[in-house]
Structures are given as structure tokens and as C-alpha cells.
Amino acid sequence: MTEFRIGIFNLIKRLVGHSSLARAGIYTVGHIVIAMICNRLITGADLDLAAIDAIIEPLVNGLWFYTLDKIYTSSQKVKNG
């Protein structure tokens, strides 16, 4: 791994840390971009319609992921005492 990649990796690691909200946010942004591209390529929808669909659905998924992550994290705390 190059020094630049290591620096970027360490920066992301420091910014995200152990925060469920940060991980959910990064996941959601990536999902929006991927969904927008897929929607546009698969359906041929206008870019604005693909963007609307790509924003609404991942936001709901992001909230769902955050909820699951919080449940998992809290169950691990109870389990580990």
C-alpha cells in the first residue's frame, strides 16, 4: 500500500472511528451514488428521476442499517457485561 493510500485510510479510520452514525452515513452516500448509476443505466431514466429514486430509497436503508447496528452494538455490550 502506498503512503498516500495509507494516509487516506488512516484519515477515514480516524473520522469514522467506532461511530454507528458515521458508518451508516458513509454507507448511505455510497448507496445513493451506486443506485443512481444503476437506475440510469438499467432503466434509461432521466438523471433527475434516477437521483430522486437513488436518494429516497438509500436514506430509508441507511436508517434501517443504523437501527440494526445500534441493536447489535447494545446486545454485544449486554453479552460482554
N, C-alpha and C positions, 0 to 999 in steps of 0.2 A: 504494500500500500504506500502510495506516495505521501510526502509530508503534507501536501495540500489536502489530500483526502483525509488524512489523519486529523488535521486541524478542523476540517468541516465536520467530521464525525464527532470529535470532542465538543465542538460548539453545540451541535444538535443535542448531544447527550447531556450537556450542562443545562441547556434551555428547557428540555423536556423533563429530565430527571425522573422522578417517580410519580409525576402528576397524571392522574387518570384523565383530567380535563385536557391537558396538553396533548396526550396521545390521541384522545378522541378527536381533538381539533385537527391534528395533522392527518389522521385517517380520513376525516370528512373532506378536507380540502383536496386530498389526492383522489378521493372517490368522485368528487364533483368534476374534476378535470377528465378523469377516465370515462365517466358516464356521458359527459358532453361529447367527447370524441366518438365514442361508440354509437351514441344516438345519431349523431350526424352521419357517420359512415354507413350504419346499418339501414336507417330509415330515409336518409336524404333530407331530413327535416331542416328547415331554416335554422341558422345558428342561434337566433334569439329563442326559438322554441326549444331547441336542444338544450340551451343554457337554463331555461326555466325548469325543464324536467330534471336536468342534471343537478340543480340546486335544491329543489324541494325534497326529492327522494333521499339523497345522502344526508341532509340535515336530520331527517327522521331517523335514518340509520345511525347517525352519529350519536343522537340522544339515546338510542337503544343500546349502542356499544358502551356508552358512559354508564348507563344504568347497570348493565351486566358486569362491567369492570368494578363498579362500586360494590355490588353484591359479592363478587368473587373476593375482592380485597378484604371486605369486612368478615367474610366467612373464614379466610385464612388467619385473620387476627384472633378470632374466637378459637379456631382449631389449634393455633400455636400458643395460645394463652397470652 
